[in-house]
Amino acid sequence: MEENNISLLTKENENFLHDYLRKLNVTDYKIDVTSATNPGDNYFGIIARIKIDSQESTLHWIFKAAMQQEKFRLLTGVAELYKRECYIYSTVFKVFEELQMQSGILHQFKSYPKYLTHSLNPPNESIIMEDLKVEGYSIHDRFKTLDYNHVMLAVREYSRFHALSFALRDQKPSLFEEVSKNCQDVLFSNPVMSCEEVIDAANFKFNCIEETIDGSQKSLYKAFIKAKQDFAFIGLKCTKSGVASKYSVICHGDSWNNNLLFQYSNLNNAHAPTSLAIIDWQLSRVGSPILDLTHFLYTCTDKQFRDKYYHEIIEEYYNTFSSFLRNLGSDPEILFPYSEYEEHLKKYSIFGLYMAVQILYLVFSSKDEVPDLHNITSKQDGLKVLNYRLKNNDMYTTRIKDIITDFENLGYNLQI
């Protein structure tokens, strides 16, 4: 056995990897480990690319391992995040696969990496899954907004994913209830998210935006002030248990650019994606399907794109959702009528604005601005490093102000 760069993993991670290879009867192998992420791509641990060469085959895996820093683990609830992702991969996806097989679905929703195994032994929680890079999947440049083909593909796949929850609740209500109980929110329910430092961090970002609104933008300023009220608590209000009642689904929970892998296999249009894999399910939760949809739209598109395509996107989501739900054997007009869909857009799109304020701040951060969370010594230190003024502040504030303007034009709620 030969190992290169194995130091990216802890000794416990290494042992877990070797144990799993022994279970697969892989012998006389060479392991090569490289980092799979860049600064600012992941905050909850290490993501390594593992290549295993043996006489029998070559394996390409992703090894996702939890952050070791004790203060950070306590602050963010890392153990619960890994427990959630493992549950999604090992249980929820299996339930959805069985549902699709029983319904005779030929083109199933399987837009996620193949799961192999996991360990929940703290502080060395880890997940091993297939590495889709070898199949041509890649992450779109996070500094560039997505174009029409990328957006439409993602919207269609999210709609199909959400339709599975409606079908499961309709056809196997007790099973959906069991899954739902195990998928309550693990982010905003964390008491840290309501502490003074987090509220200050949200206000800090809003103050950066407010400073750029001039006196002539009276309508924008009025809308901005309305959105600012209790803004720090929007995530909690949108995700609390039972808030979306009979229209709730299992959400991805983290639907931004870096969690979407695209494959390009169209020889006639090399820039148009043909397949999608959704990754990072640690924040998966029960909630309105609009949480995923608007989280994605407002973090991955700009106003110029939305002015041209927003209504088409909204229609495409519901049409794909309805078609897939019918194929699964349930009636979308009963389970999630279009009128209710419109009401959810009006009520829950504010979650997309909330997430854009947080995520776009990181998106527009240059490499030297990305905070190092590995060596924090207290809750105050951990949250303080997230408050920094962007070099790209103009780009950031323009994107957020554009979203607020969209809300005004669409008649969407700026409070919940």
C-alpha positions as CSV (number, residue, x, y, z in Angstrom):
1,M,0.0,0.0,0.0
2,E,1.3,3.4,-1.0
3,E,-0.1,6.8,0.1
4,N,0.4,10.3,-1.4
5,N,-0.8,13.5,0.4
6,I,-2.8,11.4,2.9
7,S,-2.1,14.0,5.5
8,L,-5.3,15.9,4.3
9,L,-7.2,13.3,6.3
10,T,-7.0,12.6,10.0
11,K,-5.6,9.3,11.2
12,E,-9.2,8.2,12.1
13,N,-10.3,9.1,8.6
14,E,-7.4,7.1,7.1
15,N,-8.4,4.1,9.1
16,F,-12.0,4.4,8.1
17,L,-11.0,4.6,4.4
18,H,-8.7,1.5,4.7
19,D,-11.4,-0.5,6.5
20,Y,-13.9,0.3,3.8
21,L,-11.4,-0.8,1.1
22,R,-10.9,-4.1,3.0
23,K,-14.7,-4.6,3.0
24,L,-14.6,-4.2,-0.8
25,N,-11.7,-6.8,-0.9
26,V,-9.4,-4.2,-2.5
27,T,-5.8,-5.1,-1.9
28,D,-2.3,-4.0,-2.9
29,Y,-3.5,-0.5,-3.7
30,K,-2.0,3.0,-4.0
31,I,-3.9,6.0,-2.6
32,D,-3.5,9.5,-3.9
33,V,-5.3,12.4,-2.1
34,T,-5.8,15.9,-3.3
35,S,-7.9,18.8,-2.1
36,A,-11.2,19.1,-4.0
37,T,-12.0,22.7,-3.0
38,N,-10.7,26.2,-3.0
39,P,-10.8,28.9,-0.2
40,G,-14.5,30.0,0.3
41,D,-16.0,26.8,-1.2
42,N,-16.6,24.9,2.0
43,Y,-16.6,25.9,5.7
44,F,-17.6,22.8,7.5
45,G,-14.6,20.5,6.9
46,I,-12.3,18.9,4.3
47,I,-13.3,17.7,0.9
48,A,-10.7,15.5,-0.6
49,R,-10.4,13.8,-4.0
50,I,-9.3,10.2,-3.5
51,K,-7.8,8.1,-6.3
52,I,-7.2,4.4,-5.5
53,D,-5.2,2.3,-7.9
54,S,-5.1,-1.4,-7.5
55,Q,-4.5,-4.4,-9.8
56,E,-8.2,-4.9,-10.1
57,S,-9.3,-1.3,-10.9
58,T,-9.0,2.4,-10.4
59,L,-11.5,4.0,-8.0
60,H,-12.3,7.7,-7.9
61,W,-14.0,8.9,-4.7
62,I,-14.8,12.1,-2.8
63,F,-14.0,11.9,0.9
64,K,-15.9,14.6,2.9
65,A,-14.6,14.9,6.5
66,A,-15.9,17.1,9.3
67,M,-14.1,20.1,10.8
68,Q,-12.0,19.2,13.8
69,Q,-11.8,22.5,15.5
70,E,-13.8,22.1,18.7
71,K,-15.1,25.6,19.1
72,F,-16.2,25.7,15.5
73,R,-18.0,22.4,15.9
74,L,-19.9,23.6,18.9
75,L,-20.7,26.9,17.2
76,T,-22.1,25.4,14.0
77,G,-23.4,22.0,15.1
78,V,-21.2,20.2,12.7
79,A,-22.2,16.8,14.0
80,E,-25.9,17.4,13.2
81,L,-25.0,18.6,9.7
82,Y,-23.1,15.4,8.9
83,K,-25.9,13.3,10.5
84,R,-28.4,15.0,8.2
85,E,-26.4,14.5,5.0
86,C,-25.8,10.9,5.8
87,Y,-29.5,10.4,6.5
88,I,-30.4,12.0,3.1
89,Y,-28.0,9.8,1.2
90,S,-28.5,6.5,3.0
91,T,-32.3,6.7,3.7
92,V,-34.2,9.5,1.9
93,F,-32.8,8.9,-1.6
94,K,-33.5,5.2,-1.2
95,V,-37.1,5.9,-0.3
96,F,-37.4,8.2,-3.4
97,E,-35.8,5.6,-5.6
98,E,-38.2,2.9,-4.5
99,L,-41.2,5.2,-5.0
100,Q,-40.0,6.0,-8.6
101,M,-39.5,2.3,-9.3
102,Q,-43.0,1.4,-8.1
103,S,-44.4,4.1,-10.3
104,G,-42.6,2.8,-13.3
105,I,-40.6,6.0,-13.8
106,L,-38.1,5.5,-16.6
107,H,-36.3,8.9,-16.3
108,Q,-35.9,9.0,-12.5
109,F,-34.7,11.8,-10.4
110,K,-31.2,10.8,-9.5
111,S,-29.4,14.1,-9.7
112,Y,-26.9,13.4,-6.9
113,P,-23.6,11.5,-6.5
114,K,-23.6,7.8,-5.8
115,Y,-23.3,7.3,-2.1
116,L,-20.9,4.7,-0.8
117,T,-20.6,4.8,3.0
118,H,-20.3,7.1,6.0
119,S,-19.1,7.3,9.5
120,L,-20.7,9.4,12.3
121,N,-17.9,8.8,14.8
122,P,-17.2,12.3,16.3
123,P,-15.1,14.4,15.6
124,N,-14.3,12.4,12.5
125,E,-17.6,12.3,10.8
126,S,-17.2,11.5,7.1
127,I,-18.9,10.5,3.9
128,I,-17.5,8.7,0.9
129,M,-19.2,9.1,-2.5
130,E,-18.3,8.8,-6.2
131,D,-16.2,11.5,-7.7
132,L,-18.2,12.9,-10.6
133,K,-15.3,14.9,-12.0
134,V,-14.1,11.8,-13.9
135,E,-17.5,11.7,-15.6
136,G,-17.0,15.3,-16.8
137,Y,-19.0,17.1,-14.1
138,S,-17.7,20.5,-12.9
139,I,-18.8,23.5,-10.9
140,H,-19.7,26.7,-12.8
141,D,-17.5,29.7,-12.0
142,R,-19.2,31.2,-8.9
143,F,-18.2,34.7,-9.9
144,K,-20.4,34.5,-13.0
145,T,-24.2,34.2,-13.0
146,L,-25.8,31.2,-14.7
147,D,-27.2,31.4,-18.2
148,Y,-30.5,30.2,-19.5
149,N,-29.6,26.6,-20.1
150,H,-28.0,26.1,-16.7
151,V,-30.9,27.7,-14.9
152,M,-33.6,25.8,-16.7
153,L,-31.8,22.5,-16.1
154,A,-31.5,23.2,-12.4
155,V,-35.1,24.4,-12.0
156,R,-36.4,21.3,-13.7
157,E,-34.4,19.0,-11.5
158,Y,-35.4,20.8,-8.3
159,S,-39.1,20.6,-9.4
160,R,-38.8,16.9,-9.9
161,F,-37.1,16.5,-6.6
162,H,-39.9,18.4,-4.8
163,A,-42.6,16.4,-6.6
164,L,-41.3,13.2,-5.0
165,S,-42.2,14.6,-1.5
166,F,-45.8,15.4,-2.6
167,A,-46.2,11.9,-4.1
168,L,-44.8,10.2,-1.0
169,R,-47.1,12.2,1.3
170,D,-50.0,11.4,-0.9
171,Q,-49.3,7.7,-1.4
172,K,-47.4,6.7,1.8
173,P,-48.3,9.4,4.4
174,S,-46.8,7.5,7.4
175,L,-43.5,7.1,5.6
176,F,-43.4,10.8,4.7
177,E,-44.2,11.7,8.3
178,E,-41.3,9.5,9.5
179,V,-38.9,11.1,7.0
180,S,-40.1,14.6,7.8
181,K,-39.5,14.1,11.5
182,N,-35.9,13.3,10.7
183,C,-35.5,16.3,8.4
184,Q,-36.4,19.3,10.6
185,D,-34.2,22.4,10.2
186,V,-30.7,22.1,11.8
187,L,-29.4,25.5,10.8
188,F,-31.7,28.3,11.9
189,S,-33.0,26.3,14.9
190,N,-29.5,26.4,16.2
191,P,-29.6,29.0,19.1
192,V,-26.4,30.6,17.8
193,M,-28.4,31.8,14.8
194,S,-30.4,34.1,17.1
195,C,-27.6,35.4,19.2
196,E,-26.6,39.0,19.3
197,E,-23.5,38.5,17.1
198,V,-25.4,36.9,14.3
199,I,-28.0,39.7,14.4
200,D,-25.1,42.2,14.3
201,A,-23.6,40.4,11.3
202,A,-26.9,40.6,9.4
203,N,-27.3,44.3,10.2
204,F,-23.7,44.9,9.2
205,K,-24.4,43.6,5.7
206,F,-27.6,45.6,5.5
207,N,-25.8,48.8,6.6
208,C,-23.3,48.3,3.7
209,I,-26.2,48.2,1.3
210,E,-28.1,51.1,2.9
211,E,-25.0,53.3,2.5
212,T,-25.3,53.0,-1.3
213,I,-29.0,54.1,-1.6
214,D,-29.1,57.7,-2.6
215,G,-31.9,60.2,-1.8
216,S,-33.5,59.9,-5.3
217,Q,-34.3,56.2,-4.8
218,K,-37.2,56.8,-2.4
219,S,-39.2,53.7,-3.4
220,L,-36.2,51.4,-3.1
221,Y,-35.3,52.9,0.3
222,K,-38.8,52.4,1.6
223,A,-38.8,48.8,0.5
224,F,-35.3,48.3,1.9
225,I,-36.3,49.6,5.4
226,K,-39.3,47.3,5.4
227,A,-37.1,44.3,4.5
228,K,-34.6,45.3,7.2
229,Q,-37.1,44.9,10.0
230,D,-36.4,41.6,11.8
231,F,-34.4,40.5,8.8
232,A,-32.0,38.4,10.9
233,F,-35.0,36.1,11.8
234,I,-36.3,35.4,8.3
235,G,-34.5,32.1,8.1
236,L,-36.0,30.9,11.3
237,K,-39.5,32.0,10.4
238,C,-39.4,30.4,7.0
239,T,-38.0,27.1,8.2
240,K,-39.7,26.5,11.6
241,S,-41.5,23.2,12.0
242,G,-45.0,23.0,10.3
243,V,-44.8,26.5,8.7
244,A,-45.6,25.2,5.2
245,S,-48.0,22.5,6.5
246,K,-49.4,20.2,3.8
247,Y,-47.3,21.8,1.1
248,S,-43.9,21.2,2.7
249,V,-41.3,19.0,1.0
250,I,-37.8,17.7,1.7
251,C,-35.7,20.6,0.5
252,H,-32.1,20.6,-0.6
253,G,-31.5,23.5,1.7
254,D,-28.3,24.9,0.1
255,S,-29.2,25.6,-3.5
256,W,-26.4,27.9,-4.7
257,N,-23.8,27.7,-7.4
258,N,-21.1,25.7,-5.6
259,N,-23.5,22.8,-4.9
260,L,-24.4,22.2,-8.5
261,L,-22.3,20.1,-10.7
262,F,-23.0,20.2,-14.5
263,Q,-22.0,17.7,-17.1
264,Y,-21.6,18.8,-20.8
265,S,-22.0,16.0,-23.3
266,N,-23.8,17.8,-26.2
267,L,-21.3,17.8,-29.1
268,N,-23.4,20.3,-30.9
269,N,-23.4,22.8,-28.0
270,A,-20.5,22.3,-25.7
271,H,-21.6,25.1,-23.4
272,A,-25.1,23.8,-22.7
273,P,-25.2,21.4,-19.7
274,T,-26.9,18.0,-20.3
275,S,-26.9,16.7,-16.7
276,L,-26.9,18.0,-13.2
277,A,-25.7,16.6,-9.9
278,I,-26.8,18.3,-6.7
279,I,-24.3,18.0,-3.8
280,D,-24.0,19.0,-0.1
281,W,-27.2,18.0,1.6
282,Q,-26.1,18.9,5.1
283,L,-28.8,21.7,5.4
284,S,-31.6,19.6,3.9
285,R,-34.8,20.3,5.7
286,V,-38.6,20.2,5.5
287,G,-40.1,23.4,4.1
288,S,-41.9,25.1,1.2
289,P,-40.4,24.1,-2.2
290,I,-40.1,27.9,-2.8
291,L,-37.2,27.9,-0.3
292,D,-35.0,26.0,-2.7
293,L,-36.3,27.7,-5.8
294,T,-35.8,31.3,-4.7
295,H,-32.5,30.5,-2.9
296,F,-31.2,29.3,-6.2
297,L,-32.7,32.1,-8.4
298,Y,-31.5,35.0,-6.3
299,T,-28.0,33.8,-5.7
300,C,-27.3,32.4,-9.2
301,T,-28.9,35.0,-11.5
302,D,-28.9,38.7,-11.9
303,K,-31.6,41.2,-12.6
304,Q,-30.9,41.4,-16.4
305,F,-31.5,37.7,-16.6
306,R,-34.6,37.7,-14.4
307,D,-36.2,40.7,-16.3
308,K,-36.0,38.5,-19.4
309,Y,-36.8,35.0,-18.1
310,Y,-38.3,35.1,-14.6
311,H,-41.9,34.4,-15.5
312,E,-40.8,31.7,-18.0
313,I,-38.7,30.1,-15.2
314,I,-41.6,30.1,-12.8
315,E,-43.9,28.5,-15.3
316,E,-41.3,25.9,-16.2
317,Y,-40.9,24.9,-12.6
318,Y,-44.6,24.3,-12.1
319,N,-45.1,22.6,-15.5
320,T,-42.2,20.1,-14.9
321,F,-43.4,19.6,-11.3
322,S,-47.0,18.8,-12.4
323,S,-45.9,16.5,-15.2
324,F,-43.6,14.5,-13.0
325,L,-46.1,14.3,-10.1
326,R,-48.7,12.9,-12.5
327,N,-46.2,10.3,-13.7
328,L,-45.7,9.4,-10.1
329,G,-49.5,8.8,-9.8
330,S,-50.7,11.8,-7.9
331,D,-52.7,14.9,-8.9
332,P,-50.8,18.3,-8.7
333,E,-54.0,20.3,-9.0
334,I,-55.1,18.7,-5.7
335,L,-51.8,18.5,-3.9
336,F,-50.3,21.8,-4.9
337,P,-52.6,23.9,-7.1
338,Y,-51.1,26.7,-9.1
339,S,-52.9,29.3,-6.9
340,E,-51.1,27.9,-3.8
341,Y,-47.8,27.9,-5.7
342,E,-48.3,31.7,-6.4
343,E,-49.1,32.3,-2.7
344,H,-45.9,30.5,-1.7
345,L,-43.9,32.6,-4.1
346,K,-45.4,35.7,-2.7
347,K,-44.8,34.7,0.9
348,Y,-41.6,32.7,0.9
349,S,-39.4,34.4,-1.8
350,I,-38.1,36.6,1.0
351,F,-36.0,33.5,2.0
352,G,-34.2,33.9,-1.3
353,L,-33.4,37.5,-0.5
354,Y,-32.2,36.5,2.9
355,M,-29.9,33.8,1.5
356,A,-28.6,36.2,-1.2
357,V,-27.6,38.7,1.4
358,Q,-25.5,36.0,3.1
359,I,-24.2,34.0,0.2
360,L,-23.4,36.8,-2.3
361,Y,-21.3,38.4,0.4
362,L,-19.1,35.3,0.2
363,V,-19.4,35.0,-3.6
364,F,-18.0,38.5,-4.0
365,S,-15.2,38.0,-1.4
366,S,-11.7,37.9,-2.9
367,K,-9.4,35.0,-1.8
368,D,-7.6,37.2,0.7
369,E,-10.9,38.2,2.3
370,V,-12.3,34.7,2.8
371,P,-12.4,34.1,6.6
372,D,-10.3,31.3,8.1
373,L,-12.6,29.5,10.6
374,H,-10.2,26.7,11.5
375,N,-8.6,28.5,14.4
376,I,-11.4,30.3,16.2
377,T,-11.2,30.4,20.0
378,S,-14.7,31.6,20.9
379,K,-18.2,32.3,19.5
380,Q,-17.4,36.0,19.3
381,D,-14.2,35.4,17.3
382,G,-16.0,33.0,15.0
383,L,-18.7,35.5,14.1
384,K,-16.5,38.6,14.2
385,V,-14.4,37.3,11.3
386,L,-17.5,37.2,9.1
387,N,-17.9,41.0,9.4
388,Y,-15.6,42.5,6.9
389,R,-16.1,45.2,4.2
390,L,-15.9,43.8,0.7
391,K,-13.5,45.1,-1.9
392,N,-16.3,44.3,-4.4
393,N,-18.9,46.0,-2.3
394,D,-20.5,47.8,-5.3
395,M,-21.1,44.6,-7.1
396,Y,-22.6,43.0,-4.0
397,T,-24.9,45.9,-3.1
398,T,-26.2,46.2,-6.7
399,R,-27.2,42.6,-6.7
400,I,-29.1,42.9,-3.4
401,K,-30.8,46.2,-4.4
402,D,-31.9,44.6,-7.7
403,I,-33.6,41.8,-5.8
404,I,-35.5,44.2,-3.6
405,T,-36.6,46.1,-6.7
406,D,-37.8,42.8,-8.2
407,F,-39.9,42.1,-5.0
408,E,-41.5,45.5,-5.4
409,N,-42.4,44.9,-9.0
410,L,-43.7,41.3,-8.4
411,G,-45.7,42.3,-5.3
412,Y,-43.8,39.8,-3.1
413,N,-43.7,40.1,0.7
414,L,-40.7,41.9,2.2
415,Q,-41.5,40.5,5.6
416,I,-42.9,37.2,6.9
